[in-house]
Amino acid sequence: MELELKKECIEAYDLCGNLTLTQEDTTETIVPDYCPDIARIISTEGTVFIHSRDVREGRGELSGSVRVNVLYTPEGESGIRVLEFAMPFTVASEPNSLPECLFLSAVCKIDLLESRMLNPRKVFTRCKLVTQMIGYQKKPLCFSSDIEAEEKLSIEKNRVNQHITLLKNIAEKDYTFTETINLSPGRQGANELLGNRITSMVTETKLIGNKLVYKGLFNIFLLYRGNDGQVNASSVELPFSQIMEMEGVSEKSQVSLQMQLTGTDLQIDGADAEGREIAVTLYFHAIAFVREEEQITLLRDLYSTAFETSYETKPVSICSLYEKVNRRQTVREVLEIGVIASTILSAKASCGNVSVSRDGEVALLRSNVAVQVLYLDEGGSCLVAERSIEVSSQLELPHNCTIHATAFCGQELQATLGDHGIEVRFAVDFEADVSSNLMKITIEKVELDQNAMKDLSGAPSLVLRCCNQDESAWELAKKYNTTISEILSANQIEQEDELPSDRMLLIPHKRA
């Protein structure tokens, strides 16, 4: 064929929607017969478990449950008891809100969780959830990279290399993790578990062949009533290592991993009379996002020095930048409690969703952190101090980039008794996926009329002029129907980026 465009298509994932959904659920729970009546509710904590994600005809749906722990003081008894129950939930987006979605990622967080006593045997609970759904579609990146033409057509072409980052693969897998926690010898053994908090952190990822190996830590906090009736707390780090099968990836790929708890089972080992061994079973779901860096060539412009030529272009959206940015902010605050505290039982910090505001190349990430400290006053009564603290982190990023950010407290909150209340110290880790898309032009269709020779009879055979600072060698050559090589040769210049703007250039005219 005398004239033929060389077209390429690269399969990759692209965003097709980013939704934030809020919903509120309520429930009434009856205290089981084996539990004593409630005298006073101390605190309410919850853990979100995601059971399923699905997308059909552009509508995303998420189902799961919130495991609720209500700590309370029982009537006629000393100490603390716990009421445990599950609140199932379903979150769904509007129809066609995630068009052509092939894979759905979702993060669900508790924005509000509170319980109040209706009577000594019944509790009313209100839970507000904020869910972020991100949809991905399989979208080929199609462009023209070159043109093949016979020499007699005198085609000149402008091709540029472009660096891109593509989301080439998304893989997921369910896992079960089992381990045994041994309580320290200096503490009382556990008689009843009152609550737990579990966070995960990935510390290392590595691609080896067609396998992804990743390692990390589970941070587990336990609140329990000891054999002496007193409330105790214990925390431990459990390392984990897992393998996920991958297909068609390079060992040089970038991998970001998302882990979600889907269930937990923590029990006192009945074979241990002292209650020092806690059997831990964790169920979690891992999602791996695999990105690859590539260099492609785009055919952006062309012309013939001999024949009249016309062409059509199309815009191509290209991810030219991807990076994962981590920022840690340390926080130190004092919670005023109004009473004299004698003992701190537990302390936690939970990060909410992250909002992003922009001012030029400065991005400000904000998250509200819910801080809760459980403590005993001088009389031995169990009380709770709570406060919401806004934490922010500033990033300098290109103004045209897209930011998807999350926040978490990867380390245990430290709480100490002070003269004016309870001092808390903790760190908030902001993780931001930053991407930047460029809109480039590529040739889509070319028409050349071999019966229409260019009329160059009135054109000068030589042009003498200066090159503007913002004018390229390609623009000069196309304007005067010549070639870059002839301009360089006539002016004894080796490279086209060496065109001077402070002296006259000879621009010879190319005749067919």
N, C-alpha and C positions, 0 to 999 in steps of 0.2 A: 504494500500500500504506500502511495506517495506521501501521505501525511497521516500520522496516527499518534494520539495522545497515549502516554503510558500512565495508567491509573493504578492506585494502590488502595487497599482497604485493610485497616488493622482493627481487630475485634477488641473491645474494651468495655468496661462498665462506666456509666456516667450517672450523676444524680438526676433523679426525676421528681424529687419532692423532699421538703424538709418541714415537718409539721410539729407544732407544739399543742398538745391537747390537755385540757384540764377537766377533771370530773370529781364529783363528791359522792361518797356512799355512806350510808348509816346502817347500823344494825343494833338490835337489842339481844343481849346474851344473858341467859339464866345461869347462875352459879351452880355447878354440879353438886350433887348431894354429898359427895365425899369432902367438899371444901367447906370451911366455916363461913358464917355470915360476914359481910363486909361492914366494917366500922368506918373506915376512911380510905379513899383512894389516894395513893401516894404519887404514882406516875404511870404513864402509858408509853410503851415503846412498840415499834413495828418493823418488820423486815419484809421487803417485797420479793416475791418469787414469781418469775415469768415462766409460764407453762407452755405457751404456744404463740407463734407469730404466723400470720397468714395474710395473703393479699390476693384479692379476686376482683377482676375487672376494675382495677384502679382504686379499690377500697381496702385500706389496711385495717387489720383487726388483731388485737393483742388480748390474751387472757392470762390470768394468774391469780395470785392470792396474796393477802397481807397477813403475815403471822403476827398476831397482837399479843403482847404480854402486859397485863394490868397488875401492877404491884399494889397490894393493899394491906392495911392493918386489920386483922380479924377481931370480931367481937368476942370478948371474954378470953382472949389469948394474947400472949406477948409475941413479939417478933413480926415477921413479914410473910405473907403468902402471895401466891401468884395465880392469876386466872388467865389461861391460855385458850385462844380460839383463832379461827381463820376467817378472813373476810374475802370471799371470791370477788373478782372484778373482771370486767370486759371493757376494753377501750376500742372504739372504731372511728375511723375517719369518714369524711363525706365521700360519697361515690365519685369516682374519677379524680380524686384529689392526688392520686399517685399514678399518673398515666403510664402505661406500659411497664409497670414495675415488675421486676423479675426477682429481686431480693429485698427483704425488709429487715432493717435494723431498728431496734427500739430500746430506749432507756426509760425506766419508770422510777420516779422518786416520790417520797412522801413529803408533801408540802405542809400538811396539818394532820395531827392525830391526837384526839382527846377523848377521854371517857368520863362519864359522870354517873353517879349512883342513882338509880330510880327508886330502889329500895334495897335492903340488905341482901336480896337474892337476885337482883337484876341490874344490869349495867347497860347504859346507852353509849355507843361509840360512833364518832364521826371521823371520817378519813377523807382527806383531799389529796388526790394524786395528780402529778404533772408528768405527762408522757411525751417524749420526743421520738417521733417516727421519721426515719430517713429511708427513702426508697432509692433503689438502684436499678437502672435498665441496661440491657446489653445494646450498645450503640456503636456501630462501626465508624471509624474515622476514615473517611474517603477523600482522596485528593489526587491531583495530577502531579507527578514527580518529574516528567520529562516529555519530550515530543520527538518522535522519529520522523525525519523528512529527507527526501532526496536532495542532493546537493544543488540541483538546478533551481530549487524553490528559494534558496538564499534565506533560510530561516535563522533569525537571531533569537535567543531565548534567555530569559532571566530566571535563574534557579537559585534558591537560597536554602541553606541548611537551618533547621530549627530543632532546638532541644525540647523534648516533651517528656512528661511523666504520665504514665497510663496505669489505671487500676485494672490489672489484667486478670486477677483471680480473687474470688471470695470463697473461703472454705469454712465449714463449721462442723462441730462434733460435740457430743455429750460425753461427760466423764463422771466417774465416781471416785472419790478420794476417801480413804479410811485410815485412821490413825488412833492411837491411844494417848491421852494426856495423863501424866502423873502429877498430882498435886504435890507441892513441896512438903517435905517432912515437918517443917515448922508450922504448918497450918492444920487446922481441923479437917478431917475428912468430910465429904459432902453427904448430907442427908437428903437434900432436895435441891434441884437446879431451879433457880428463880429467873434466869434470863441469860442470853448470850448475844454477842455481836461478832460478826465475821466480816472481815474485809480481805480483799485479795490484791496482790501487786505482782505484775510480771517484771522480772529483773533481767531476763535474757531471752533472746530469740535467735535461732540460727537455722538456716536452710542447708540441709545435707542431702544432695540428690533430690529425690521426690518426697522428702520428709521434712517437716518443720518440727524442730525440737525447741521447746520453750520451758523456762524455769521461773519460779517465783516463790512467793510466801503467802500463806494464809495467816492473818493475825486474828487470833481467837481470844475473846474476853468472856469470862464466866462470872456470873453472880450466883452464889449458892448459900443455902443455910447449912451450917455445919452440924456435926453431931451434938454440939453443946447448945444448939439453938441460935447461935450468933450468925450474923450475916457476914460472909467473906467474899473477896473478889480475887480472881487470878487471871493472868493473861499469858499467852504463849505464842511463839511463832513456829509455824509448821512449814518446812520447805516442801515444794512439790516439783515434779518434772514430768512432762507429758510429750507425746509424739502425735502429730497430725499428718495424715497422708495428703500430699499435694500433687497436682499434675501440671505439666507444662510451665514450670517456673524456673528462673535462673537463680543460682546461689548468690548473685549480686543484687537480688531484689530487696526492696524495703518491705518489712512486715510490721503492721500494727495489729495488736491483739486486743480483743474486747472479751471480758469474762463476766458472766452473769450467773448468780446463784439461782438454781431452780428448786432447791430443797435442802434441808439439813435434818440430821437426827443425832442428838447428843444425849447420852444416857449414862447414868452411874453404873459401873460394872458390878452386877450383882454378885459375882464371884469374889469380890474384894470386900471383906467384912468392914474395913475401915473407910470405905468409900473414897479412896485416893485415886482410883483409876476411872477416867471418863472416856467412854468409847465415842469417837467422833466419826460421823459419816457425812460427807458433803457431796451434793450433786450440783454440777455446774455445766454451763454451756459456753463453749469457746468459739469465737468468730475471728478468723484471720483475714485481713485485707492485705493483698499482695500488690505492690506497685513496682513498675519497672521504668527505668529511664532509657529513652531511645533518642536517636537523632534521625530525623526524616528530611527529605528534600522536597521543597514545594516549587512547582512551576508557577511563577507569579505573573509573568508578562512575556510577550513575544511579538515579533513583527517580521515581515519579509522586506528585504531591500529591493526586491524585483517586482513583486505582485501586491495588489491590494488585498489586505487581510483583515478579517474581522473575527472577534471572539467573544465568548460569554464567560463571565467569572461567577464564582460563588464564594460566600464567606465560610471559613472553617474555624470552629472554636477549638482551641488547643490549650491543654493544661501545660503551661510552661514552667510551673513551679509547684513543688509539693515539699513540705517539711513539717515535722512534728516538733512543736515548741513546748518546752517545759519550764515553768516558773514556780518557785516556792515562795510563799509569803508566811512569815512567822507572826503570830498574834499573841499578845499578852494583855489580859483584861482582868478586872476584879469584879466579881459578882457580889453585890451587897445582899445580905440575907436577913438582917434585922434581929438575929438571935446569935447566941454563942454556940458555935459548932464544936463538937468534940472529936468526931471521926468522919472521914470521907470514905464512903463505901464504893462509889463508882463515879466515873466521869466520861462523857462522850461528846463528840462534835460531829455533826452530820451536815454535809454540804448540799445545798439545793442546786437548781439549774443555774447555768451561767448566762448572763446577758452580756452582749457585746455592743459597745458604742464606739464610733469612729470620729476622729478629728484630724483630717489629713492623713498623715502616715503614722499617727499614734492611735492604737487600739486599747481600749480600757475594758478589762474583763472584770465582772462583778458577780459575787455569789453570796447569798445569805446563809450563814452557818448557824445552825441550831445547837446551842451548848446546853447540856443538862448535867447537873451534878447531884448525886444522891448522897445524903449525909445524915448523921445523927446529931441531935442537939444535946445539951447537958443532961436532960432528963432521959435520954435514950430513945426519944421519938424519932422516927425516920421522916425526913423532909426532903424536898427537891428544890433546887435553884435552877431556873431556866432563863435563857436570854438568847435573842437573835442578834448576831453580829455580822455586819456587812464587811466582806473582805474583797479587796480589789488588787489587780495586777496590771501593769502597763507594758505594752509591747510596741515596738517600732516595726511596722510592716508596710509594704507597698499599699497605696491607697485603693488599688483595684483588686485586692485579694479577697477571698472568701474565708471566713473563720468559723470552724465548728469546735466549741470548747466545752470541756467538762472540768469539774473540780472534785477533789476528794481529800480526806485527811488520812494520809498513808501511815502516819505514826500515831501512837497512843497519846491522848490528851493528858497533860500533867496538871494536877490540881493540888494546891497546898492551902492550909489554913493561914489566914493573915489577921492583922488587927482590924481591918475594915471589911472583912468578908472572906471570900474564897478566890484566890488568884488562880487563873487558868492560863496555861501556855500550850499552844498547839501550832502546827504547821498546815497550811492549805496548799496543795499541789494543783496548779492549773495545767491542764494538757490541752493544747490547741492544734488541730489539724488545719494547716494553712495551705490554701491552693490559690493559684492565680491563672485565670484563663485569658488568652489573647485571641483576638479575632483577626485572622489572616485571610488573604485572598488567594485563590488558586484558579487556574484556567479550567473551565468546565467543558467548553466546546469551541472549536476553531473552524473557520471557513476561509478558504483561499481560492480566489478566482484566477486560474491560469490564463484565462482569456482577457484579463484586465491588467496589463502591464502598468506600472507606475509611470506617470508622465513626469519625467525629470528634465525636460528640455529647457525649462526656465530656471532650474536650480543652479546656483553657483558651484563651480567645481572645488572651491576652497573657501572656508569661512575662518575668519580671525576674530577671536573674542575671548573674554575672561570667563572663568567658571565661577558661578556663585558658590558661596560657602555651603548652602544646603542643596546643591545640585550634584547629582551623582554622574559617574561616567556613563552608566546605562541611559540616563535621561538625555544626556548630550547626544549619545549615539543614535538613539531612537528619534530625537527631534530633527536631526540633520541626515537621517537615512544613511547612516554609516555603521561602522562596527567599533567596539571598544578597542580591539586589537589595532585597528588602523589609526585611531586617535593616539594610542600609546606609542605606536611606532613613529608617527609623524613628529611627536614631541619628545622622543627619546626618554620615555618614562617606562619603568619596569612594571609597576603595580598600579592598578586602577585607584587604590586608596591614596596614591601619592599625587593626585592631580592638584596642582597649585592653584590658589585663588588670587595670587598677587602678580600674575603675568599672563600675557596673551597666549592662547593655545591655537595651534593649527588644527582645524577640523576638516579633513579631506572628505570629499563626497564619493561614496561608492556607487559606481554605475554598473548596471547589470550587463 
